[in-house]
Amino acid sequence: MAFSASVISLEGGGTIELYLDDPAGLFIGSLPVPAANGPEQQLELRTEISGAVGIHDLYLVFKGNTGSELFKLDSWRFIEK
């Protein structure tokens, strides 16, 4: 299974980390978001995930350098292989 996100990349860039049931729960994957070099950039990004079986709450944890905007999350979805 894969996680796909449509993001607008900003100057900071960063990472979207995926956890089940709690922000510090089972880690199932991460999606790097590159920093924009210039104007905002719309990107479609995808990463493989593992360990997600059954019904769970999903937590998206956004990480990056403080002091600058990281990115804007437009939409996300799971993709079956």
VMD Tcl script that builds the backbone (N, CA, C; Angstrom):
set m [mol new atoms 243]
animate dup $m
set s [atomselect $m all]
$s set {name element resname resid chain x y z} {
  {N N MET 1 A 0.843 -1.170 0.000}
  {CA C MET 1 A 0.000 0.000 0.000}
  {C C MET 1 A 0.891 1.236 0.000}
  {N N ALA 2 A 0.376 2.304 -0.563}
  {CA C ALA 2 A 1.136 3.552 -0.631}
  {C C ALA 2 A 0.285 4.707 -0.100}
  {N N PHE 3 A 0.974 5.738 0.354}
  {CA C PHE 3 A 0.355 6.984 0.805}
  {C C PHE 3 A 0.720 8.040 -0.221}
  {N N SER 4 A -0.277 8.768 -0.701}
  {CA C SER 4 A -0.056 9.809 -1.698}
  {C C SER 4 A -0.573 11.131 -1.142}
  {N N ALA 5 A 0.159 12.207 -1.383}
  {CA C ALA 5 A -0.255 13.524 -0.909}
  {C C ALA 5 A -0.031 14.567 -1.990}
  {N N SER 6 A -0.975 15.477 -2.087}
  {CA C SER 6 A -0.841 16.652 -2.934}
  {C C SER 6 A -0.485 17.806 -2.007}
  {N N VAL 7 A 0.687 18.386 -2.209}
  {CA C VAL 7 A 1.168 19.446 -1.322}
  {C C VAL 7 A 1.625 20.652 -2.136}
  {N N ILE 8 A 1.642 21.785 -1.477}
  {CA C ILE 8 A 2.255 22.980 -2.047}
  {C C ILE 8 A 3.545 23.195 -1.274}
  {N N SER 9 A 4.653 23.026 -1.956}
  {CA C SER 9 A 5.963 23.150 -1.332}
  {C C SER 9 A 6.281 24.620 -1.085}
  {N N LEU 10 A 6.750 24.909 0.130}
  {CA C LEU 10 A 7.139 26.265 0.499}
  {C C LEU 10 A 8.628 26.286 0.809}
  {N N GLU 11 A 9.131 27.393 1.310}
  {CA C GLU 11 A 10.573 27.548 1.508}
  {C C GLU 11 A 11.175 26.554 2.484}
  {N N GLY 12 A 10.405 26.085 3.459}
  {CA C GLY 12 A 10.965 25.211 4.487}
  {C C GLY 12 A 11.063 23.751 4.106}
  {N N GLY 13 A 10.094 23.254 3.330}
  {CA C GLY 13 A 10.043 21.821 3.086}
  {C C GLY 13 A 9.830 21.089 4.396}
  {N N GLY 14 A 10.028 19.800 4.417}
  {CA C GLY 14 A 9.872 19.048 5.655}
  {C C GLY 14 A 9.504 17.608 5.384}
  {N N THR 15 A 8.844 16.995 6.362}
  {CA C THR 15 A 8.471 15.589 6.274}
  {C C THR 15 A 7.086 15.387 6.870}
  {N N ILE 16 A 6.295 14.521 6.240}
  {CA C ILE 16 A 5.036 14.067 6.814}
  {C C ILE 16 A 5.294 12.663 7.341}
  {N N GLU 17 A 5.163 12.468 8.648}
  {CA C GLU 17 A 5.321 11.146 9.252}
  {C C GLU 17 A 3.938 10.583 9.548}
  {N N LEU 18 A 3.767 9.279 9.336}
  {CA C LEU 18 A 2.473 8.620 9.487}
  {C C LEU 18 A 2.512 7.650 10.662}
  {N N TYR 19 A 1.550 7.805 11.576}
  {CA C TYR 19 A 1.466 6.961 12.772}
  {C C TYR 19 A 0.042 6.446 12.930}
  {N N LEU 20 A -0.080 5.244 13.488}
  {CA C LEU 20 A -1.391 4.669 13.758}
  {C C LEU 20 A -1.789 4.892 15.205}
  {N N ASP 21 A -3.036 5.322 15.410}
  {CA C ASP 21 A -3.724 5.391 16.704}
  {C C ASP 21 A -3.240 6.458 17.670}
  {N N ASP 22 A -2.083 7.061 17.450}
  {CA C ASP 22 A -1.542 8.052 18.379}
  {C C ASP 22 A -0.382 8.750 17.672}
  {N N PRO 23 A -0.142 10.028 17.946}
  {CA C PRO 23 A 0.990 10.702 17.300}
  {C C PRO 23 A 2.343 10.073 17.619}
  {N N ALA 24 A 2.402 9.240 18.647}
  {CA C ALA 24 A 3.637 8.517 18.971}
  {C C ALA 24 A 3.412 7.014 18.838}
  {N N GLY 25 A 2.381 6.615 18.076}
  {CA C GLY 25 A 2.026 5.209 17.916}
  {C C GLY 25 A 2.918 4.485 16.920}
  {N N LEU 26 A 2.355 3.445 16.304}
  {CA C LEU 26 A 3.102 2.631 15.345}
  {C C LEU 26 A 3.426 3.460 14.102}
  {N N PHE 27 A 4.717 3.614 13.822}
  {CA C PHE 27 A 5.197 4.359 12.655}
  {C C PHE 27 A 5.027 3.483 11.422}
  {N N ILE 28 A 4.328 4.005 10.386}
  {CA C ILE 28 A 4.115 3.205 9.180}
  {C C ILE 28 A 4.760 3.804 7.930}
  {N N GLY 29 A 5.325 4.994 8.035}
  {CA C GLY 29 A 6.006 5.562 6.879}
  {C C GLY 29 A 6.211 7.057 6.998}
  {N N SER 30 A 7.005 7.590 6.067}
  {CA C SER 30 A 7.232 9.036 6.027}
  {C C SER 30 A 7.329 9.488 4.577}
  {N N LEU 31 A 6.987 10.733 4.374}
  {CA C LEU 31 A 6.985 11.309 3.038}
  {C C LEU 31 A 7.765 12.620 3.060}
  {N N PRO 32 A 8.975 12.648 2.483}
  {CA C PRO 32 A 9.738 13.898 2.420}
  {C C PRO 32 A 9.080 14.892 1.455}
  {N N VAL 33 A 9.023 16.152 1.871}
  {CA C VAL 33 A 8.501 17.226 1.023}
  {C C VAL 33 A 9.658 18.193 0.781}
  {N N PRO 34 A 10.145 18.284 -0.453}
  {CA C PRO 34 A 11.287 19.166 -0.717}
  {C C PRO 34 A 10.916 20.638 -0.565}
  {N N ALA 35 A 11.890 21.439 -0.196}
  {CA C ALA 35 A 11.696 22.891 -0.113}
  {C C ALA 35 A 11.562 23.460 -1.522}
  {N N ALA 36 A 10.754 24.485 -1.660}
  {CA C ALA 36 A 10.583 25.143 -2.958}
  {C C ALA 36 A 11.787 26.039 -3.233}
  {N N ASN 37 A 12.240 26.023 -4.456}
  {CA C ASN 37 A 13.306 26.935 -4.886}
  {C C ASN 37 A 12.667 28.046 -5.703}
  {N N GLY 38 A 12.077 29.006 -5.011}
  {CA C GLY 38 A 11.378 30.085 -5.700}
  {C C GLY 38 A 9.911 30.083 -5.330}
  {N N PRO 39 A 9.028 30.310 -6.319}
  {CA C PRO 39 A 7.596 30.377 -6.036}
  {C C PRO 39 A 7.059 29.039 -5.515}
  {N N GLU 40 A 5.886 29.094 -4.910}
  {CA C GLU 40 A 5.247 27.873 -4.417}
  {C C GLU 40 A 5.121 26.858 -5.550}
  {N N GLN 41 A 5.300 25.583 -5.202}
  {CA C GLN 41 A 5.213 24.516 -6.200}
  {C C GLN 41 A 4.189 23.485 -5.756}
  {N N GLN 42 A 3.243 23.130 -6.641}
  {CA C GLN 42 A 2.286 22.059 -6.372}
  {C C GLN 42 A 2.961 20.738 -6.720}
  {N N LEU 43 A 2.982 19.797 -5.775}
  {CA C LEU 43 A 3.639 18.511 -5.981}
  {C C LEU 43 A 2.701 17.368 -5.640}
  {N N GLU 44 A 2.814 16.273 -6.383}
  {CA C GLU 44 A 2.130 15.020 -6.066}
  {C C GLU 44 A 3.222 14.056 -5.613}
  {N N LEU 45 A 3.199 13.676 -4.339}
  {CA C LEU 45 A 4.240 12.826 -3.771}
  {C C LEU 45 A 3.640 11.508 -3.313}
  {N N ARG 46 A 4.485 10.471 -3.254}
  {CA C ARG 46 A 4.003 9.133 -2.898}
  {C C ARG 46 A 5.096 8.382 -2.170}
  {N N THR 47 A 4.696 7.561 -1.182}
  {CA C THR 47 A 5.639 6.711 -0.469}
  {C C THR 47 A 4.968 5.398 -0.096}
  {N N GLU 48 A 5.741 4.341 -0.061}
  {CA C GLU 48 A 5.223 3.042 0.370}
  {C C GLU 48 A 5.065 3.048 1.885}
  {N N ILE 49 A 4.019 2.376 2.386}
  {CA C ILE 49 A 3.816 2.249 3.827}
  {C C ILE 49 A 3.716 0.775 4.182}
  {N N SER 50 A 3.974 0.451 5.453}
  {CA C SER 50 A 3.861 -0.938 5.901}
  {C C SER 50 A 3.381 -0.965 7.341}
  {N N GLY 51 A 2.726 -2.064 7.712}
  {CA C GLY 51 A 2.267 -2.248 9.080}
  {C C GLY 51 A 0.845 -1.801 9.324}
  {N N ALA 52 A 0.165 -1.273 8.314}
  {CA C ALA 52 A -1.214 -0.802 8.490}
  {C C ALA 52 A -2.185 -1.900 8.078}
  {N N VAL 53 A -2.770 -2.572 9.080}
  {CA C VAL 53 A -3.753 -3.623 8.833}
  {C C VAL 53 A -4.956 -3.345 9.722}
  {N N GLY 54 A -6.151 -3.440 9.179}
  {CA C GLY 54 A -7.349 -3.216 9.975}
  {C C GLY 54 A -7.750 -1.751 10.006}
  {N N ILE 55 A -8.594 -1.426 10.987}
  {CA C ILE 55 A -9.111 -0.064 11.126}
  {C C ILE 55 A -8.364 0.649 12.245}
  {N N HIS 56 A -7.845 1.824 11.933}
  {CA C HIS 56 A -7.066 2.614 12.892}
  {C C HIS 56 A -7.341 4.092 12.681}
  {N N ASP 57 A -7.025 4.892 13.685}
  {CA C ASP 57 A -6.924 6.331 13.503}
  {C C ASP 57 A -5.558 6.594 12.881}
  {N N LEU 58 A -5.498 7.540 11.959}
  {CA C LEU 58 A -4.236 7.894 11.313}
  {C C LEU 58 A -3.816 9.280 11.773}
  {N N TYR 59 A -2.572 9.404 12.189}
  {CA C TYR 59 A -2.016 10.698 12.597}
  {C C TYR 59 A -0.921 11.103 11.622}
  {N N LEU 60 A -1.044 12.307 11.090}
  {CA C LEU 60 A -0.021 12.885 10.227}
  {C C LEU 60 A 0.760 13.874 11.080}
  {N N VAL 61 A 2.055 13.645 11.219}
  {CA C VAL 61 A 2.916 14.513 12.022}
  {C C VAL 61 A 3.832 15.262 11.062}
  {N N PHE 62 A 3.764 16.589 11.099}
  {CA C PHE 62 A 4.546 17.428 10.193}
  {C C PHE 62 A 5.816 17.878 10.896}
  {N N LYS 63 A 6.962 17.623 10.256}
  {CA C LYS 63 A 8.247 17.992 10.849}
  {C C LYS 63 A 9.064 18.812 9.862}
  {N N GLY 64 A 9.894 19.688 10.415}
  {CA C GLY 64 A 10.767 20.517 9.598}
  {C C GLY 64 A 11.395 21.592 10.451}
  {N N ASN 65 A 12.142 22.465 9.823}
  {CA C ASN 65 A 12.799 23.559 10.540}
  {C C ASN 65 A 11.780 24.594 10.983}
  {N N THR 66 A 11.881 25.008 12.239}
  {CA C THR 66 A 11.015 26.084 12.705}
  {C C THR 66 A 11.536 27.401 12.147}
  {N N GLY 67 A 10.687 28.380 12.099}
  {CA C GLY 67 A 11.106 29.682 11.594}
  {C C GLY 67 A 10.766 29.908 10.137}
  {N N SER 68 A 10.277 28.868 9.455}
  {CA C SER 68 A 9.839 29.051 8.076}
  {C C SER 68 A 8.652 28.129 7.822}
  {N N GLU 69 A 7.807 28.533 6.891}
  {CA C GLU 69 A 6.661 27.695 6.543}
  {C C GLU 69 A 7.161 26.436 5.847}
  {N N LEU 70 A 6.611 25.285 6.228}
  {CA C LEU 70 A 7.062 24.013 5.674}
  {C C LEU 70 A 6.424 23.729 4.320}
  {N N PHE 71 A 5.107 23.551 4.321}
  {CA C PHE 71 A 4.349 23.211 3.126}
  {C C PHE 71 A 2.873 23.298 3.471}
  {N N LYS 72 A 2.044 23.241 2.449}
  {CA C LYS 72 A 0.589 23.204 2.635}
  {C C LYS 72 A 0.092 21.861 2.120}
  {N N LEU 73 A -0.666 21.154 2.936}
  {CA C LEU 73 A -1.238 19.869 2.539}
  {C C LEU 73 A -2.590 20.126 1.893}
  {N N ASP 74 A -2.723 19.761 0.628}
  {CA C ASP 74 A -3.966 19.970 -0.105}
  {C C ASP 74 A -4.890 18.766 0.060}
  {N N SER 75 A -4.372 17.556 -0.184}
  {CA C SER 75 A -5.171 16.336 -0.051}
  {C C SER 75 A -4.237 15.144 0.107}
  {N N TRP 76 A -4.808 14.031 0.571}
  {CA C TRP 76 A -4.030 12.800 0.701}
  {C C TRP 76 A -4.956 11.615 0.474}
  {N N ARG 77 A -4.344 10.446 0.173}
  {CA C ARG 77 A -5.123 9.218 -0.016}
  {C C ARG 77 A -4.205 8.013 0.074}
  {N N PHE 78 A -4.821 6.867 0.279}
  {CA C PHE 78 A -4.100 5.604 0.219}
  {C C PHE 78 A -4.290 5.014 -1.165}
  {N N ILE 79 A -3.261 4.342 -1.665}
  {CA C ILE 79 A -3.312 3.711 -2.978}
  {C C ILE 79 A -2.992 2.231 -2.806}
  {N N GLU 80 A -3.903 1.371 -3.272}
  {CA C GLU 80 A -3.650 -0.073 -3.263}
  {C C GLU 80 A -2.642 -0.405 -4.349}
  {N N LYS 81 A -1.819 -1.383 -4.097}
  {CA C LYS 81 A -0.849 -1.814 -5.119}
  {C C LYS 81 A -1.543 -2.612 -6.194}
}
mol reanalyze $m
mol bondsrecalc $m
mol representation Tube
mol addrep $m
